[in-house]
């Protein structure tokens, strides 16, 4: 009878653990999907995208909410999970990895005291807290996984989603627009640059960059050969083709930078470089892509003036907001309400801050954070991401190195994009990738310490 009492909570814990992994797979798969439901929004004088002035729920947001509920249930029914999650959290705290993110979430919550629309600030702070919890769950799952379960469901979700999005992007590029998958959420417009099952070609590119590094991680962790090697290379090829079909220059530059960093910093791993088949296939794919798309890329390569315009697009409104609130910002989620007031009153030029008739946030994530949370928020955001930069080393393990360069690639993209902060689902995606890096970093640190202790 006692054995049954002990086994029952274990079965519940195992079931909830599997459910967590399924939810993480679903979040990764649907991260970039364009569907959303508006809960409420703040009226503006000029047209402003609803994500920048409202409370919206997207498909991955439902996953985050469900993951939080499942995590709480697991904490209630499984004392061992409480210890495991606390152990991971303490190690992250001691490594000074999670503290800047917690401080950032708290600072975002505190900013409701001076925000014009506190409800938007509460929404952003609450979503950031949920994303932080999800990142901790991913880190714990990876940190304490057995060698057989080391390949996270989050990784598989990104690989599957990236391959599917890449294939669709290729079809859209060949068709010059939508291919008729409206029942899956494909938007109905024609455009020479592919956008997949996302709202824009730049958001597709961001998703594919994340999937690219997840696939490289899969190549490293999965030791199976033969048909599995073909499957891995096919997924990587589809994602690469999708990146070229979307033709986002900054995403391609970020991918090249991150991949180059991985290659240059893994010279000590002979096993990684013994995969000659993978190298030859990757080289052939790169040459084919350069032949097909090289001319388009050269023509799209920006001059210095165009590069400056790109880096400062829609910046006049944000700069004016920063000047008006230079110390503490205007509150999380409140930037575009101030830009709307400035543009509608003629204090900033509307056309400098609008595209296709819609008022846009500044296309720079760091300026958005500075405008909303002031220098303290930007400092915390920089410290949160800078922790990854400072630990780009093979001694923490190859998985951590690969994901670290993936985070670096996203940081490069954020120089010309706003969705990693304005669109809360993308911010959650960034945090999930960081959480996965946390888990592999802790494993790598632990393995390094064990190796040093046993080889004295």
C-alpha positions in Angstrom: 0.0 0.0 0.0 2.9 2.4 0.9 4.5 1.7 -2.5 1.3 2.6 -4.3 1.1 5.9 -2.4 4.7 6.7 -3.4 4.3 5.6 -7.1 1.1 7.7 -7.6 2.8 11.1 -7.3 5.6 9.9 -9.4 3.2 9.0 -12.2 1.5 12.4 -11.9 4.9 14.1 -12.1 5.9 12.1 -15.1 2.6 12.9 -16.9 3.0 16.6 -16.1 6.6 16.6 -17.3 5.5 15.1 -20.6 2.7 17.7 -20.9 5.3 20.5 -20.3 7.4 19.2 -23.1 4.4 19.0 -25.4 3.5 22.6 -24.6 7.0 23.8 -25.3 7.0 22.0 -28.6 3.8 23.7 -29.5 5.1 27.2 -28.4 8.2 26.7 -30.6 6.1 25.5 -33.5 3.6 28.4 -33.4 5.8 31.2 -32.2 5.6 33.2 -35.5 2.0 32.4 -36.5 0.1 35.6 -37.4 -3.2 34.7 -35.7 -4.1 36.8 -32.7 -7.2 37.8 -30.6 -7.5 41.3 -29.3 -8.6 41.5 -25.6 -8.6 45.3 -25.6 -6.7 48.3 -27.0 -6.1 52.0 -26.4 -7.7 54.3 -29.1 -5.2 56.4 -31.0 -5.6 59.4 -33.3 -3.4 57.8 -36.1 -3.4 54.1 -37.1 -1.0 52.2 -34.9 -0.4 48.4 -35.0 -2.6 46.8 -32.3 0.4 45.0 -30.7 1.9 48.4 -29.8 -1.2 49.7 -28.1 -3.3 46.8 -27.0 -3.6 43.5 -25.1 -3.5 40.6 -27.6 -3.3 36.9 -27.3 -1.4 34.8 -29.9 -1.1 31.1 -30.2 2.1 30.8 -28.2 0.6 33.0 -25.4 -2.0 30.3 -24.8 0.9 27.9 -24.5 2.7 30.1 -22.0 -0.5 30.3 -19.8 -1.0 26.5 -20.0 2.7 25.9 -19.2 2.4 28.1 -16.1 -0.6 26.2 -14.8 1.1 22.8 -15.5 4.2 24.0 -13.7 2.3 25.1 -10.7 0.5 21.7 -10.5 3.8 20.0 -10.8 5.2 22.1 -8.0 2.2 21.1 -5.8 2.2 17.4 -6.5 6.0 16.7 -6.9 8.3 17.8 -4.1 11.3 16.5 -6.1 10.4 19.0 -8.9 10.4 21.8 -6.3 13.9 20.9 -5.4 15.0 20.5 -9.0 13.6 23.9 -10.1 15.0 25.6 -7.0 18.4 24.0 -7.6 18.4 25.3 -11.2 17.2 28.8 -10.1 19.9 29.0 -7.3 22.6 28.0 -9.8 21.4 30.6 -12.3 21.3 33.2 -9.5 24.8 32.4 -8.4 26.1 32.6 -12.0 24.4 36.1 -12.2 22.3 34.9 -15.2 18.7 35.2 -14.0 19.0 38.2 -11.7 19.1 40.9 -14.5 16.0 39.4 -16.1 14.1 39.4 -12.8 15.2 42.9 -12.1 14.0 43.9 -15.6 10.6 42.4 -15.0 10.3 44.2 -11.7 11.3 47.5 -13.2 8.8 47.0 -16.0 6.1 46.4 -13.3 7.2 49.5 -11.3 6.9 51.7 -14.4 3.1 51.4 -14.1 3.5 54.2 -11.5 4.2 56.8 -14.1 2.7 55.2 -17.3 -0.1 56.9 -19.0 -1.9 53.6 -19.6 -1.0 51.3 -16.6 -3.0 48.5 -18.0 -0.6 48.1 -20.9 2.3 48.2 -18.5 0.8 45.5 -16.3 0.2 43.3 -19.4 3.8 43.7 -20.5 5.2 43.0 -17.0 3.0 40.0 -16.5 3.8 38.5 -19.8 7.5 39.1 -19.2 7.1 37.2 -15.8 5.4 34.3 -17.6 8.1 34.1 -20.2 10.8 34.2 -17.4 9.0 31.3 -15.7 8.9 29.4 -19.0 12.7 30.0 -19.5 13.4 28.7 -16.0 11.3 25.5 -16.8 13.3 25.0 -20.0 16.6 25.5 -18.2 15.6 23.0 -15.5 14.5 20.5 -18.1 17.8 20.8 -19.9 20.0 21.0 -16.8 18.6 17.8 -15.3 17.9 15.8 -18.4 19.5 12.5 -19.0 21.9 12.1 -21.9 19.1 10.4 -23.9 16.7 13.2 -23.2 19.1 16.0 -23.7 17.5 17.1 -27.0 14.8 19.4 -25.8 11.3 19.3 -27.2 11.7 23.1 -27.7 14.6 22.4 -30.1 12.5 19.8 -32.1 9.6 22.3 -32.2 11.8 25.0 -33.8 13.4 22.5 -36.2 10.0 21.2 -37.4 8.5 24.7 -37.5 11.6 26.1 -39.3 11.6 23.4 -41.9 7.9 23.8 -42.6 8.2 27.6 -42.8 11.2 27.3 -45.0 9.4 25.1 -47.4 6.4 27.4 -47.6 8.7 30.4 -48.1 10.3 28.7 -51.1 6.8 28.0 -52.6 5.8 31.6 -51.9 8.9 32.9 -53.6 8.3 30.7 -56.7 4.6 31.8 -56.7 5.2 35.5 -56.1 3.0 35.4 -53.0 0.4 33.3 -51.1 0.0 29.7 -52.2 -3.5 29.1 -50.9 -2.9 27.9 -47.4 -5.3 30.4 -45.9 -6.9 27.8 -43.7 -3.5 27.4 -41.9 -3.3 31.2 -41.4 -1.4 32.3 -44.5 -2.1 35.9 -45.2 -3.6 36.8 -48.5 -1.2 39.2 -50.2 1.3 39.0 -53.0 4.9 40.0 -52.4 8.2 39.0 -54.0 9.7 38.3 -50.6 8.4 35.3 -48.8 6.6 35.7 -45.4 5.6 32.1 -44.6 3.0 31.6 -41.9 4.0 34.9 -40.3 2.8 38.5 -40.7 5.9 39.8 -42.5 9.1 38.6 -44.2 11.3 40.1 -41.4 9.4 38.1 -38.7 9.8 35.0 -40.9 13.5 35.6 -41.1 13.8 36.0 -37.3 12.0 32.7 -36.8 14.2 31.0 -39.3 17.4 32.3 -37.7 16.3 30.8 -34.4 15.4 27.5 -36.2 18.8 27.5 -38.0 20.8 27.4 -34.7 18.4 24.9 -33.2 19.0 22.7 -36.2 22.8 23.0 -35.8 22.3 22.0 -32.2 20.3 19.0 -33.3 23.1 18.1 -35.7 25.5 18.2 -32.7 23.5 16.4 -30.1 21.8 13.6 -32.2 24.4 10.9 -32.9 22.2 8.9 -35.3 23.6 8.6 -38.8 22.3 7.3 -42.2 18.8 8.5 -43.0 18.9 10.7 -39.9 21.8 12.6 -41.4 19.8 13.2 -44.5 16.8 14.4 -42.5 18.9 16.8 -40.5 20.6 18.2 -43.6 17.2 18.5 -45.4 15.8 20.5 -42.4 18.9 22.8 -42.5 18.6 23.2 -46.2 14.9 24.2 -46.1 15.6 26.7 -43.3 18.5 28.2 -45.3 16.4 28.4 -48.5 13.7 30.1 -46.5 16.1 32.7 -45.3 17.1 33.5 -48.8 13.5 33.5 -50.0 12.6 36.1 -47.3 15.7 38.1 -48.3 16.2 40.0 -45.0 19.7 41.4 -45.2 20.1 41.8 -41.5 18.9 38.2 -40.8 21.3 36.8 -43.4 24.2 38.9 -41.9 23.3 37.7 -38.4 23.1 34.1 -39.5 26.5 34.3 -41.2 28.0 36.0 -38.1 26.6 33.5 -35.7 27.5 30.5 -37.8 31.0 31.8 -38.4 31.4 32.2 -34.7 30.3 28.6 -34.1 32.7 27.3 -36.7 35.7 29.4 -35.5 35.2 28.6 -31.9 34.9 24.8 -32.2 38.3 23.9 -33.4 39.0 21.5 -30.5 36.1 19.2 -31.3 37.3 16.6 -33.7 34.1 14.7 -33.5 32.1 17.6 -34.8 34.3 18.1 -37.8 34.4 14.4 -38.7 30.9 14.7 -40.1 32.3 15.2 -43.6 29.0 14.4 -45.3 27.3 17.2 -43.4 30.1 19.7 -44.3 30.0 18.8 -48.0 26.2 19.1 -48.2 26.3 22.4 -46.4 29.0 23.7 -48.7 27.0 22.6 -51.8 23.8 24.3 -50.4 25.7 27.5 -49.8 27.1 27.6 -53.3 23.7 26.9 -54.9 22.1 29.6 -52.8 24.8 32.1 -53.8 24.3 31.3 -57.5 20.6 31.6 -57.3 20.3 34.6 -55.0 23.7 36.2 -55.2 22.7 38.9 -57.7 19.6 39.9 -55.7 21.7 40.2 -52.5 24.3 42.4 -54.2 21.6 44.6 -55.6 19.9 44.8 -52.1 23.2 45.4 -50.3 22.8 48.9 -48.8 25.0 51.9 -49.2 26.2 53.6 -46.1 23.4 56.2 -46.3 20.8 53.4 -46.7 22.3 51.5 -43.8 22.0 54.6 -41.6 18.4 55.2 -42.7 17.6 51.5 -41.9 19.2 51.7 -38.5 17.3 54.9 -37.7 13.9 54.2 -39.4 11.0 55.7 -37.4 13.4 56.9 -34.8 12.4 60.6 -34.6 9.3 59.8 -32.5 11.2 57.5 -30.1 14.0 60.0 -29.8 11.5 62.8 -28.9 9.9 60.5 -26.3 13.4 59.7 -24.8 14.1 63.5 -24.6 10.8 64.0 -22.8 11.4 61.2 -20.3 15.2 60.7 -20.3 15.6 59.1 -16.8 12.8 56.5 -16.3 11.0 56.2 -19.7 7.3 56.4 -20.3 6.4 52.9 -19.0 6.4 49.5 -20.6 4.0 49.3 -23.6 3.4 53.0 -23.7 5.9 54.2 -26.4 3.5 54.3 -29.3 0.8 56.2 -27.4 3.3 59.1 -26.9 4.5 58.8 -30.5 0.9 59.0 -31.7 0.3 62.2 -29.6 3.5 63.8 -31.0 2.7 62.9 -34.6 -0.9 63.9 -34.5 0.0 67.3 -33.0 2.6 67.9 -35.6 5.6 67.7 -33.2 7.2 65.0 -35.3 6.8 64.3 -39.0 4.3 61.6 -39.6 5.9 60.2 -42.7 9.2 59.7 -40.9 7.5 57.3 -38.5 5.0 55.5 -40.7 4.9 52.7 -43.3 1.9 51.9 -45.5 -0.2 54.4 -43.5 0.6 52.8 -40.1 2.5 54.6 -37.4 5.5 52.4 -36.6 7.7 51.9 -33.5 11.3 52.7 -34.0 13.0 49.7 -35.8 15.5 49.2 -33.1 14.6 47.0 -30.0 17.2 48.8 -27.8 15.7 52.2 -28.5 12.2 50.9 -27.7 13.5 49.6 -24.4 15.2 52.9 -23.7 12.1 54.9 -24.5 9.8 52.8 -22.4 12.0 51.9 -19.4 14.7 54.5 -19.5 18.5 53.9 -19.0 17.8 51.6 -16.0 15.7 49.3 -18.2 18.2 49.4 -21.1 21.0 48.6 -18.7 19.2 45.6 -17.3 18.3 44.4 -20.8 21.9 44.8 -21.9 23.2 42.9 -18.8 20.7 40.1 -19.4 21.9 39.5 -23.0 25.5 40.5 -22.3 25.8 37.6 -19.9 25.6 35.3 -22.9 28.3 37.3 -24.8 30.7 37.0 -21.9 30.3 33.2 -21.8 30.9 32.5 -25.5 33.5 29.8 -24.9 33.9 26.1 -25.8 34.7 25.3 -22.2 31.0 25.6 -21.3 30.1 22.9 -23.9 29.4 22.9 -27.6 25.5 23.2 -27.1 25.9 26.3 -25.0 28.3 27.8 -27.6 26.0 27.1 -30.5 23.0 28.6 -28.7 25.1 31.5 -27.4 26.0 32.5 -31.0 22.3 32.1 -31.8 21.4 34.7 -29.2 24.2 36.9 -30.6 22.5 36.7 -34.0 19.2 37.7 -32.5 20.9 40.7 -30.8 22.2 41.8 -34.3 18.7 41.5 -35.8 17.3 43.7 -32.9 19.4 46.6 -34.2 16.9 46.9 -37.1 13.7 45.3 -35.7 11.3 46.1 -32.9 9.2 42.9 -32.6 11.5 41.3 -30.0 10.1 43.7 -27.5 6.9 45.3 -28.8 5.4 41.9 -29.7 5.4 40.1 -26.4 5.3 36.6 -28.0 8.6 37.3 -29.7 10.1 38.5 -26.5 9.0 35.2 -24.9 10.7 33.4 -27.8 13.9 35.2 -27.1 13.6 34.3 -23.4 13.0 30.6 -24.2 16.1 30.5 -26.3 18.0 32.2 -23.5 16.5 29.7 -21.1 17.7 26.8 -23.2 21.1 28.3 -23.2 21.0 28.6 -19.4 20.3 24.8 -19.2 23.1 23.8 -21.5 25.5 26.3 -19.9 24.8 24.8 -16.4 25.4 21.3 -17.8 28.6 22.4 -19.5 29.8 24.1 -16.3 29.0 21.0 -14.3 30.7 18.7 -16.7 33.8 20.9 -16.8 34.1 20.8 -13.0 33.6 17.1 -13.0 36.3 16.6 -15.7 38.7 18.8 -13.8 38.1 16.9 -10.5 38.6 13.5 -12.1 41.8 14.5 -14.1 43.9 16.1 -11.4 
